Amino acid sequence: MHGWIILDKPHGLGSTQAVSAVKRALRQSGSGKMKVGHGGTLDPLATGVLPVAIGEATKLAGRMLDSDKIYDFTVAFGAQTDTLDLEGQAIATSAIRPTLAQVEAILPRFTGPIEQAPPAYSAILIDGRRAYDLARAGQDVEMKTRAVTIHSLLVSASIAPSGAELREEEWTLNQGQGDDPIEAITLTAHVSKGTYIRSLARDIALALGTVGHVTMLRRVKAGPFTLATAISLDKLDEAARGGGIGGLMLPLTAGLDDIPALPVSPDEALMLRQGRVLIGKPHTGLLLAMEGGTPVALVEASGPEIRVVRGFNL
C-alpha cells in the first residue's frame, strides 16, 4: 500500500479533512495504520484534484507541492471581499462591468513572470502566526509581494462548479458576446507553485477598472495528476467498505512520470539503499533508480556520480 489516491475534493472540505477521510478509509478496508499526506493544499471553497500520498509515496509529497497546477476559476465583478472569495464580506464595490473583449485584452499582462500579493486570508506565516489568524483577529495584515509564473491564462471552455458544461444561455450571461458588459468570467490558468488564484482574480478585476472576487475554483491538474484519475469521497468509502481500496490507488511511480528511469542491478540497488554513491555512465539531473519493477530511489546524477535524493523502503 504505497502509492497515490487522487481525490476530486468536494466543496466545503479542507485538505486536512480530506486526508483524514483517506486514513479512515484505509483503516476500514483493513490496511492498518499508514503514513498519509497531501500534495498541495486546496481551500475549502475549491474543488478538484487533491493528490493524497500513502506510505512511501509521502516522501514525494513535497515534490507535488513544488509542481505546476492548472485551475478553472470564475471571477464575479462588482464586489471585492476580505477573503477574495464568496465566503467573505464585501469591502469594496463598483458599478463598472468589463466586456469579454476587455478581459481578453488584459490577460497577457498577467501571463509570464509576475509579482502578486497573497491574500490576507492565507496560511502564510507572519512572525510565527498564520496570516488568516491575524486577519480574523481584526489586525491589518501587510502581505509582501512574491514572484510567481503564470504559464498560460485563457478564457475557459464552459465550466460549471461540478465540471459539467453550462447551458448555452448561462454561458452567454456569464461570458458575454464580446462587446456586452459581463457579470462574471471563467478562466483557465496554468500556474507555478505559490500562485494564489484569489489574488490573480483580484488583480485582473482591478486592472479592468473594477473589483471582483472568486466564486468558483476548481483544480483540474496538479503535477502529473488530472481529474481523469480523481475519485469522489463516495467512491472511496464504497471501496473501503468492500475492502477494495487498493484498486483505486495509483503506484508510487505515478508521481514521477516526468522522471527518466535508471535501471540498476541488485548490487547497485543495495548500494543506493545504503546511501552510497554509484559511479557509472555519465548522466545529468533527476532519475528514478529501478531494480526491475521496484523503485529504489530518486537520485541526482552529475557526471558519473549518482547520489540518493529520496530512498524508498520497498
Order of alpha helices (4+ residues) and beta strands (2+ residues): beta-alpha-beta-beta-alpha-beta-beta-beta-alpha-beta-beta-beta-alpha-beta-alpha-beta-alpha-beta-beta-alpha-beta-beta-alpha-beta-beta
